[in-house]
């Protein structure tokens, strides 16, 4: 399957990477950074798996479904954690994560 057939997912992955990286950076600058540690950790996990999946899809990986399943789980975990925090960057990150998880589930 050509990576062009996965373009919507690749776009969602890219949006999620950007949102997670922004959230990660913003969380580190929060006054009570100790309360943000799980959010920060999951932002990194999520950005990394999304980046890997996007690259793998561009290589036409034979493991697209398996990787997408793992990515969806991590995106949901990150989205659920970010949703707990009222910061705008966390809320935007949660939205991007949930959209990405849904896009991943379509090929998982």
N, CA, C and O atoms as CSV, one atom per row, in Angstrom:
chain,resi,resn,atom,element,x,y,z
A,1,UNK,N,N,0.845,-1.174,0.000
A,1,UNK,CA,C,0.000,0.000,0.000
A,1,UNK,C,C,0.897,1.246,0.000
A,1,UNK,O,O,1.810,1.356,0.818
A,2,UNK,N,N,0.640,2.148,-0.888
A,2,UNK,CA,C,1.427,3.363,-1.005
A,2,UNK,C,C,1.189,4.284,0.188
A,2,UNK,O,O,0.092,4.336,0.744
A,3,UNK,N,N,2.247,5.011,0.567
A,3,UNK,CA,C,2.089,5.956,1.679
A,3,UNK,C,C,1.070,7.033,1.344
A,3,UNK,O,O,0.512,7.652,2.251
A,4,UNK,N,N,0.813,7.271,0.058
A,4,UNK,CA,C,-0.192,8.269,-0.325
A,4,UNK,C,C,-1.582,7.846,0.127
A,4,UNK,O,O,-2.440,8.697,0.364
A,5,UNK,N,N,-1.814,6.551,0.249
A,5,UNK,CA,C,-3.101,6.058,0.737
A,5,UNK,C,C,-3.264,6.317,2.229
A,5,UNK,O,O,-4.373,6.261,2.761
A,6,UNK,N,N,-2.169,6.596,2.889
A,6,UNK,CA,C,-2.194,6.873,4.330
A,6,UNK,C,C,-2.011,8.356,4.625
A,6,UNK,O,O,-1.704,8.721,5.760
A,7,UNK,N,N,-2.191,9.213,3.634
A,7,UNK,CA,C,-1.879,10.635,3.817
A,7,UNK,C,C,-2.696,11.274,4.937
A,7,UNK,O,O,-2.165,12.093,5.688
A,8,UNK,N,N,-3.970,10.921,5.065
A,8,UNK,CA,C,-4.783,11.487,6.154
A,8,UNK,C,C,-4.206,11.118,7.518
A,8,UNK,O,O,-4.140,11.952,8.420
A,9,UNK,N,N,-3.794,9.872,7.656
A,9,UNK,CA,C,-3.197,9.428,8.917
A,9,UNK,C,C,-1.866,10.137,9.142
A,9,UNK,O,O,-1.587,10.580,10.256
A,10,UNK,N,N,-1.054,10.251,8.118
A,10,UNK,CA,C,0.235,10.931,8.256
A,10,UNK,C,C,0.013,12.383,8.691
A,10,UNK,O,O,0.755,12.901,9.526
A,11,UNK,N,N,-0.994,13.030,8.134
A,11,UNK,CA,C,-1.314,14.402,8.536
A,11,UNK,C,C,-1.745,14.466,10.001
A,11,UNK,O,O,-1.331,15.369,10.728
A,12,UNK,N,N,-2.573,13.512,10.438
A,12,UNK,CA,C,-3.011,13.467,11.842
A,12,UNK,C,C,-1.830,13.197,12.763
A,12,UNK,O,O,-1.737,13.769,13.849
A,13,UNK,N,N,-0.938,12.331,12.330
A,13,UNK,CA,C,0.261,12.037,13.115
A,13,UNK,C,C,1.114,13.294,13.267
A,13,UNK,O,O,1.604,13.595,14.356
A,14,UNK,N,N,1.285,14.021,12.168
A,14,UNK,CA,C,2.083,15.250,12.215
A,14,UNK,C,C,1.445,16.281,13.148
A,14,UNK,O,O,2.143,16.927,13.930
A,15,UNK,N,N,0.133,16.436,13.069
A,15,UNK,CA,C,-0.566,17.371,13.960
A,15,UNK,C,C,-0.375,16.974,15.421
A,15,UNK,O,O,-0.192,17.827,16.289
A,16,UNK,N,N,-0.419,15.684,15.677
A,16,UNK,CA,C,-0.255,15.186,17.045
A,16,UNK,C,C,1.176,15.410,17.537
A,16,UNK,O,O,1.382,15.782,18.692
A,17,UNK,N,N,2.143,15.190,16.684
A,17,UNK,CA,C,3.549,15.431,17.050
A,17,UNK,C,C,3.736,16.888,17.458
A,17,UNK,O,O,4.340,17.175,18.492
A,18,UNK,N,N,3.222,17.799,16.651
A,18,UNK,CA,C,3.361,19.231,16.934
A,18,UNK,C,C,2.672,19.582,18.255
A,18,UNK,O,O,3.242,20.295,19.082
A,19,UNK,N,N,1.457,19.087,18.453
A,19,UNK,CA,C,0.710,19.384,19.683
A,19,UNK,C,C,1.418,18.819,20.914
A,19,UNK,O,O,1.519,19.494,21.938
A,20,UNK,N,N,1.906,17.589,20.815
A,20,UNK,CA,C,2.602,16.967,21.951
A,20,UNK,C,C,3.905,17.691,22.272
A,20,UNK,O,O,4.228,17.898,23.441
A,21,UNK,N,N,4.649,18.077,21.246
A,21,UNK,CA,C,5.898,18.794,21.493
A,21,UNK,C,C,5.631,20.159,22.115
A,21,UNK,O,O,6.368,20.591,23.002
A,22,UNK,N,N,4.597,20.833,21.663
A,22,UNK,CA,C,4.240,22.123,22.256
A,22,UNK,C,C,3.791,21.938,23.706
A,22,UNK,O,O,4.203,22.693,24.587
A,23,UNK,N,N,2.953,20.939,23.951
A,23,UNK,CA,C,2.464,20.670,25.304
A,23,UNK,C,C,3.630,20.321,26.231
A,23,UNK,O,O,3.710,20.820,27.354
A,24,UNK,N,N,4.515,19.477,25.762
A,24,UNK,CA,C,5.698,19.084,26.524
A,24,UNK,C,C,6.486,20.311,26.963
A,24,UNK,O,O,6.825,20.456,28.137
A,25,UNK,N,N,6.773,21.192,26.007
A,25,UNK,CA,C,7.548,22.389,26.298
A,25,UNK,C,C,6.801,23.314,27.257
A,25,UNK,O,O,7.390,23.845,28.199
A,26,UNK,N,N,5.515,23.502,27.017
A,26,UNK,CA,C,4.713,24.385,27.875
A,26,UNK,C,C,4.577,23.814,29.290
A,26,UNK,O,O,4.618,24.565,30.264
A,27,UNK,N,N,4.416,22.504,29.407
A,27,UNK,CA,C,4.310,21.878,30.733
A,27,UNK,C,C,5.578,22.089,31.551
A,27,UNK,O,O,5.512,22.290,32.764
A,28,UNK,N,N,6.717,22.043,30.899
A,28,UNK,CA,C,7.982,22.248,31.606
A,28,UNK,C,C,8.091,23.653,32.183
A,28,UNK,O,O,8.859,23.889,33.115
A,29,UNK,N,N,7.325,24.578,31.630
A,29,UNK,CA,C,7.364,25.968,32.076
A,29,UNK,C,C,6.261,26.305,33.086
A,29,UNK,O,O,6.184,27.431,33.577
A,30,UNK,N,N,5.412,25.325,33.389
A,30,UNK,CA,C,4.326,25.561,34.337
A,30,UNK,C,C,4.888,25.742,35.747
A,30,UNK,O,O,5.916,25.165,36.100
A,31,UNK,N,N,4.195,26.554,36.542
A,31,UNK,CA,C,4.631,26.853,37.906
A,31,UNK,C,C,4.735,25.588,38.757
A,31,UNK,O,O,5.681,25.429,39.527
A,32,UNK,N,N,3.768,24.698,38.616
A,32,UNK,CA,C,3.751,23.459,39.404
A,32,UNK,C,C,4.110,22.279,38.489
A,32,UNK,O,O,3.294,21.391,38.240
A,33,UNK,N,N,5.330,22.299,38.008
A,33,UNK,CA,C,5.780,21.304,37.036
A,33,UNK,C,C,5.697,19.873,37.587
A,33,UNK,O,O,5.528,18.926,36.819
A,34,UNK,N,N,5.814,19.717,38.890
A,34,UNK,CA,C,5.713,18.378,39.496
A,34,UNK,C,C,4.372,17.725,39.193
A,34,UNK,O,O,4.288,16.506,39.037
A,35,UNK,N,N,3.326,18.538,39.109
A,35,UNK,CA,C,1.992,18.000,38.817
A,35,UNK,C,C,1.856,17.607,37.345
A,35,UNK,O,O,0.885,16.955,36.961
A,36,UNK,N,N,2.823,18.000,36.529
A,36,UNK,CA,C,2.734,17.781,35.085
A,36,UNK,C,C,3.615,16.630,34.608
A,36,UNK,O,O,3.710,16.392,33.404
A,37,UNK,N,N,4.255,15.916,35.521
A,37,UNK,CA,C,5.244,14.919,35.104
A,37,UNK,C,C,4.660,13.822,34.222
A,37,UNK,O,O,5.286,13.433,33.236
A,38,UNK,N,N,3.487,13.319,34.550
A,38,UNK,CA,C,2.892,12.256,33.731
A,38,UNK,C,C,2.496,12.796,32.355
A,38,UNK,O,O,2.643,12.104,31.347
A,39,UNK,N,N,2.005,14.010,32.318
A,39,UNK,CA,C,1.658,14.655,31.054
A,39,UNK,C,C,2.913,14.802,30.189
A,39,UNK,O,O,2.896,14.488,28.999
A,40,UNK,N,N,3.980,15.273,30.788
A,40,UNK,CA,C,5.247,15.454,30.070
A,40,UNK,C,C,5.744,14.115,29.531
A,40,UNK,O,O,6.134,14.014,28.367
A,41,UNK,N,N,5.728,13.098,30.372
A,41,UNK,CA,C,6.209,11.765,29.949
A,41,UNK,C,C,5.390,11.245,28.785
A,41,UNK,O,O,5.947,10.751,27.804
A,42,UNK,N,N,4.069,11.351,28.882
A,42,UNK,CA,C,3.215,10.836,27.817
A,42,UNK,C,C,3.300,11.683,26.541
A,42,UNK,O,O,3.162,11.160,25.435
A,43,UNK,N,N,3.527,12.986,26.698
A,43,UNK,CA,C,3.755,13.818,25.509
A,43,UNK,C,C,4.942,13.289,24.714
A,43,UNK,O,O,4.893,13.211,23.486
A,44,UNK,N,N,6.003,12.927,25.419
A,44,UNK,CA,C,7.209,12.405,24.742
A,44,UNK,C,C,6.921,11.054,24.101
A,44,UNK,O,O,7.280,10.826,22.946
A,45,UNK,N,N,6.278,10.161,24.839
A,45,UNK,CA,C,5.942,8.840,24.298
A,45,UNK,C,C,5.113,8.977,23.028
A,45,UNK,O,O,5.373,8.318,22.022
A,46,UNK,N,N,4.116,9.841,23.097
A,46,UNK,CA,C,3.183,10.012,21.999
A,46,UNK,C,C,3.876,10.612,20.770
A,46,UNK,O,O,3.714,10.112,19.657
A,47,UNK,N,N,4.637,11.670,20.974
A,47,UNK,CA,C,5.337,12.291,19.852
A,47,UNK,C,C,6.293,11.299,19.190
A,47,UNK,O,O,6.413,11.270,17.965
A,48,UNK,N,N,6.961,10.500,19.991
A,48,UNK,CA,C,7.920,9.536,19.443
A,48,UNK,C,C,7.234,8.440,18.621
A,48,UNK,O,O,7.688,8.123,17.522
A,49,UNK,N,N,6.151,7.859,19.139
A,49,UNK,CA,C,5.483,6.791,18.393
A,49,UNK,C,C,4.816,7.349,17.140
A,49,UNK,O,O,4.799,6.688,16.101
A,50,UNK,N,N,4.269,8.551,17.228
A,50,UNK,CA,C,3.660,9.162,16.042
A,50,UNK,C,C,4.710,9.424,14.972
A,50,UNK,O,O,4.471,9.192,13.787
A,51,UNK,N,N,5.854,9.899,15.388
A,51,UNK,CA,C,6.948,10.151,14.450
A,51,UNK,C,C,7.404,8.843,13.795
A,51,UNK,O,O,7.610,8.780,12.583
A,52,UNK,N,N,7.554,7.819,14.605
A,52,UNK,CA,C,7.978,6.529,14.061
A,52,UNK,C,C,6.948,5.980,13.077
A,52,UNK,O,O,7.309,5.508,11.999
A,53,UNK,N,N,5.681,6.040,13.441
A,53,UNK,CA,C,4.638,5.515,12.556
A,53,UNK,C,C,4.593,6.297,11.250
A,53,UNK,O,O,4.465,5.698,10.183
A,54,UNK,N,N,4.696,7.611,11.311
A,54,UNK,CA,C,4.689,8.415,10.083
A,54,UNK,C,C,5.836,7.999,9.161
A,54,UNK,O,O,5.647,7.842,7.955
A,55,UNK,N,N,7.017,7.824,9.737
A,55,UNK,CA,C,8.166,7.397,8.943
A,55,UNK,C,C,7.944,5.994,8.383
A,55,UNK,O,O,8.244,5.735,7.217
A,56,UNK,N,N,7.432,5.109,9.191
A,56,UNK,CA,C,7.197,3.734,8.753
A,56,UNK,C,C,6.175,3.680,7.622
A,56,UNK,O,O,6.336,2.909,6.676
A,57,UNK,N,N,5.135,4.489,7.714
A,57,UNK,CA,C,4.129,4.525,6.649
A,57,UNK,C,C,4.738,5.042,5.347
A,57,UNK,O,O,4.391,4.565,4.267
A,58,UNK,N,N,5.627,5.997,5.445
A,58,UNK,CA,C,6.298,6.515,4.247
A,58,UNK,C,C,7.217,5.468,3.621
A,58,UNK,O,O,7.507,5.524,2.426
A,59,UNK,N,N,7.670,4.521,4.427
A,59,UNK,CA,C,8.493,3.405,3.933
A,59,UNK,C,C,7.633,2.238,3.481
A,59,UNK,O,O,8.157,1.217,3.037
A,60,UNK,N,N,6.323,2.378,3.589
A,60,UNK,CA,C,5.381,1.316,3.238
A,60,UNK,C,C,5.616,0.060,4.093
A,60,UNK,O,O,5.722,-1.051,3.574
A,61,UNK,N,N,5.693,0.266,5.395
A,61,UNK,CA,C,5.946,-0.825,6.330
A,61,UNK,C,C,4.885,-1.925,6.228
A,61,UNK,O,O,3.703,-1.636,6.044
A,62,UNK,N,N,5.308,-3.172,6.346
A,62,UNK,CA,C,4.327,-4.257,6.394
A,62,UNK,C,C,3.663,-4.375,7.774
A,62,UNK,O,O,2.766,-5.197,7.961
A,63,UNK,N,N,4.098,-3.564,8.732
A,63,UNK,CA,C,3.585,-3.615,10.095
A,63,UNK,C,C,2.667,-2.440,10.410
A,63,UNK,O,O,2.502,-2.083,11.577
A,64,UNK,N,N,2.077,-1.843,9.401
A,64,UNK,CA,C,1.244,-0.649,9.583
A,64,UNK,C,C,0.134,-0.878,10.603
A,64,UNK,O,O,-0.062,-0.053,11.496
A,65,UNK,N,N,-0.584,-1.971,10.486
A,65,UNK,CA,C,-1.713,-2.224,11.379
A,65,UNK,C,C,-1.257,-2.391,12.823
A,65,UNK,O,O,-1.874,-1.841,13.737
A,66,UNK,N,N,-0.186,-3.143,13.034
A,66,UNK,CA,C,0.315,-3.370,14.389
A,66,UNK,C,C,0.827,-2.067,15.012
A,66,UNK,O,O,0.518,-1.763,16.165
A,67,UNK,N,N,1.599,-1.312,14.258
A,67,UNK,CA,C,2.130,-0.048,14.766
A,67,UNK,C,C,1.007,0.952,15.026
A,67,UNK,O,O,1.045,1.690,16.011
A,68,UNK,N,N,0.019,0.975,14.154
A,68,UNK,CA,C,-1.110,1.889,14.329
A,68,UNK,C,C,-1.902,1.547,15.593
A,68,UNK,O,O,-2.411,2.440,16.270
A,69,UNK,N,N,-2.004,0.275,15.903
A,69,UNK,CA,C,-2.708,-0.152,17.110
A,69,UNK,C,C,-1.985,0.349,18.360
A,69,UNK,O,O,-2.619,0.866,19.280
A,70,UNK,N,N,-0.680,0.198,18.394
A,70,UNK,CA,C,0.123,0.676,19.517
A,70,UNK,C,C,0.038,2.198,19.596
A,70,UNK,O,O,-0.120,2.764,20.677
A,71,UNK,N,N,0.143,2.850,18.445
A,71,UNK,CA,C,0.084,4.313,18.413
A,71,UNK,C,C,-1.262,4.813,18.937
A,71,UNK,O,O,-1.310,5.784,19.692
A,72,UNK,N,N,-2.338,4.166,18.548
A,72,UNK,CA,C,-3.670,4.567,19.022
A,72,UNK,C,C,-3.746,4.474,20.542
A,72,UNK,O,O,-4.293,5.367,21.190
A,73,UNK,N,N,-3.204,3.406,21.115
A,73,UNK,CA,C,-3.237,3.225,22.570
A,73,UNK,C,C,-2.452,4.330,23.281
A,73,UNK,O,O,-2.901,4.859,24.298
A,74,UNK,N,N,-1.287,4.671,22.748
A,74,UNK,CA,C,-0.463,5.707,23.372
A,74,UNK,C,C,-1.111,7.077,23.199
A,74,UNK,O,O,-1.106,7.888,24.125
A,75,UNK,N,N,-1.669,7.337,22.019
A,75,UNK,CA,C,-2.363,8.613,21.792
A,75,UNK,C,C,-3.541,8.769,22.759
A,75,UNK,O,O,-3.757,9.850,23.306
A,76,UNK,N,N,-4.293,7.701,22.966
A,76,UNK,CA,C,-5.425,7.768,23.901
A,76,UNK,C,C,-4.948,8.014,25.332
A,76,UNK,O,O,-5.552,8.797,26.066
A,77,UNK,N,N,-3.864,7.345,25.724
A,77,UNK,CA,C,-3.329,7.551,27.073
A,77,UNK,C,C,-2.871,9.000,27.254
A,77,UNK,O,O,-3.131,9.613,28.289
A,78,UNK,N,N,-2.198,9.538,26.256
A,78,UNK,CA,C,-1.737,10.919,26.331
A,78,UNK,C,C,-2.930,11.874,26.353
A,78,UNK,O,O,-2.962,12.816,27.145
A,79,UNK,N,N,-3.896,11.629,25.492
A,79,UNK,CA,C,-5.089,12.472,25.464
A,79,UNK,C,C,-5.840,12.453,26.779
A,79,UNK,O,O,-6.296,13.494,27.252
A,80,UNK,N,N,-5.971,11.287,27.369
A,80,UNK,CA,C,-6.664,11.176,28.661
A,80,UNK,C,C,-5.922,11.925,29.766
A,80,UNK,O,O,-6.546,12.560,30.616
A,81,UNK,N,N,-4.603,11.853,29.752
A,81,UNK,CA,C,-3.816,12.583,30.759
A,81,UNK,C,C,-3.915,14.085,30.528
A,81,UNK,O,O,-4.138,14.845,31.470
A,82,UNK,N,N,-3.753,14.508,29.300
A,82,UNK,CA,C,-3.812,15.950,29.003
A,82,UNK,C,C,-5.186,16.522,29.335
A,82,UNK,O,O,-5.296,17.660,29.791
A,83,UNK,N,N,-6.221,15.741,29.110
A,83,UNK,CA,C,-7.589,16.210,29.367
A,83,UNK,C,C,-7.797,16.544,30.850
A,83,UNK,O,O,-8.681,17.331,31.185
A,84,UNK,N,N,-6.996,15.956,31.733
A,84,UNK,CA,C,-7.109,16.206,33.171
A,84,UNK,C,C,-6.663,17.617,33.558
A,84,UNK,O,O,-7.030,18.113,34.623
A,85,UNK,N,N,-5.880,18.257,32.705
A,85,UNK,CA,C,-5.298,19.561,33.019
A,85,UNK,C,C,-6.048,20.659,32.276
A,85,UNK,O,O,-6.444,20.484,31.123
A,86,UNK,N,N,-6.238,21.779,32.938
A,86,UNK,CA,C,-7.026,22.875,32.374
A,86,UNK,C,C,-6.244,23.768,31.422
A,86,UNK,O,O,-6.836,24.606,30.742
A,87,UNK,N,N,-4.941,23.607,31.360
A,87,UNK,CA,C,-4.125,24.458,30.500
A,87,UNK,C,C,-4.567,24.319,29.043
A,87,UNK,O,O,-4.887,23.222,28.585
A,88,UNK,N,N,-4.581,25.425,28.332
A,88,UNK,CA,C,-5.004,25.411,26.933
A,88,UNK,C,C,-4.135,24.466,26.099
A,88,UNK,O,O,-4.645,23.744,25.242
A,89,UNK,N,N,-2.827,24.471,26.351
A,89,UNK,CA,C,-1.940,23.604,25.578
A,89,UNK,C,C,-2.262,22.133,25.823
A,89,UNK,O,O,-2.136,21.318,24.909
A,90,UNK,N,N,-2.673,21.782,27.026
A,90,UNK,CA,C,-3.049,20.398,27.328
A,90,UNK,C,C,-4.361,20.024,26.626
A,90,UNK,O,O,-4.492,18.921,26.095
A,91,UNK,N,N,-5.310,20.929,26.628
A,91,UNK,CA,C,-6.597,20.661,25.975
A,91,UNK,C,C,-6.426,20.496,24.462
A,91,UNK,O,O,-7.037,19.616,23.857
A,92,UNK,N,N,-5.596,21.342,23.859
A,92,UNK,CA,C,-5.334,21.226,22.415
A,92,UNK,C,C,-4.589,19.934,22.108
A,92,UNK,O,O,-4.844,19.287,21.092
A,93,UNK,N,N,-3.686,19.569,22.974
A,93,UNK,CA,C,-2.942,18.326,22.801
A,93,UNK,C,C,-3.887,17.125,22.902
A,93,UNK,O,O,-3.810,16.197,22.098
A,94,UNK,N,N,-4.763,17.152,23.881
A,94,UNK,CA,C,-5.731,16.056,24.035
A,94,UNK,C,C,-6.566,15.901,22.770
A,94,UNK,O,O,-6.769,14.782,22.299
A,95,UNK,N,N,-7.049,17.004,22.218
A,95,UNK,CA,C,-7.845,16.942,20.992
A,95,UNK,C,C,-7.056,16.317,19.846
A,95,UNK,O,O,-7.572,15.462,19.126
A,96,UNK,N,N,-5.809,16.743,19.678
A,96,UNK,CA,C,-4.967,16.203,18.604
A,96,UNK,C,C,-4.706,14.714,18.822
A,96,UNK,O,O,-4.701,13.929,17.873
A,97,UNK,N,N,-4.493,14.338,20.071
A,97,UNK,CA,C,-4.230,12.932,20.392
A,97,UNK,C,C,-5.441,12.055,20.083
A,97,UNK,O,O,-5.299,10.979,19.503
A,98,UNK,N,N,-6.626,12.515,20.469
A,98,UNK,CA,C,-7.834,11.727,20.212
A,98,UNK,C,C,-8.121,11.612,18.719
A,98,UNK,O,O,-8.548,10.554,18.255
A,99,UNK,N,N,-7.895,12.681,17.962
A,99,UNK,CA,C,-8.082,12.630,16.501
A,99,UNK,C,C,-7.094,11.652,15.880
A,99,UNK,O,O,-7.448,10.881,14.987
A,100,UNK,N,N,-5.871,11.688,16.351
A,100,UNK,CA,C,-4.848,10.788,15.831
A,100,UNK,C,C,-5.179,9.330,16.179
A,100,UNK,O,O,-5.016,8.438,15.346
A,101,UNK,N,N,-5.634,9.100,17.387
A,101,UNK,CA,C,-6.003,7.736,17.803
A,101,UNK,C,C,-7.094,7.198,16.896
A,101,UNK,O,O,-7.038,6.041,16.477
A,102,UNK,N,N,-8.091,8.026,16.586
A,102,UNK,CA,C,-9.181,7.585,15.698
A,102,UNK,C,C,-8.661,7.264,14.303
A,102,UNK,O,O,-9.073,6.278,13.693
A,103,UNK,N,N,-7.760,8.096,13.804
A,103,UNK,CA,C,-7.180,7.848,12.475
A,103,UNK,C,C,-6.355,6.560,12.483
A,103,UNK,O,O,-6.374,5.806,11.510
A,104,UNK,N,N,-5.637,6.306,13.568
A,104,UNK,CA,C,-4.842,5.072,13.677
A,104,UNK,C,C,-5.757,3.840,13.695
A,104,UNK,O,O,-5.443,2.821,13.080
A,105,UNK,N,N,-6.863,3.938,14.389
A,105,UNK,CA,C,-7.771,2.797,14.510
A,105,UNK,C,C,-8.353,2.378,13.166
A,105,UNK,O,O,-8.755,1.227,12.998
A,106,UNK,N,N,-8.403,3.290,12.220
A,106,UNK,CA,C,-8.948,2.963,10.899
A,106,UNK,C,C,-8.073,1.975,10.143
A,106,UNK,O,O,-8.564,1.259,9.270
A,107,UNK,N,N,-6.792,1.925,10.463
A,107,UNK,CA,C,-5.915,0.965,9.774
A,107,UNK,C,C,-5.424,-0.134,10.702
A,107,UNK,O,O,-4.807,-1.098,10.249
A,108,UNK,N,N,-5.691,0.001,11.995
A,108,UNK,CA,C,-5.204,-0.985,12.969
A,108,UNK,C,C,-5.942,-2.311,12.819
A,108,UNK,O,O,-5.664,-3.258,13.555
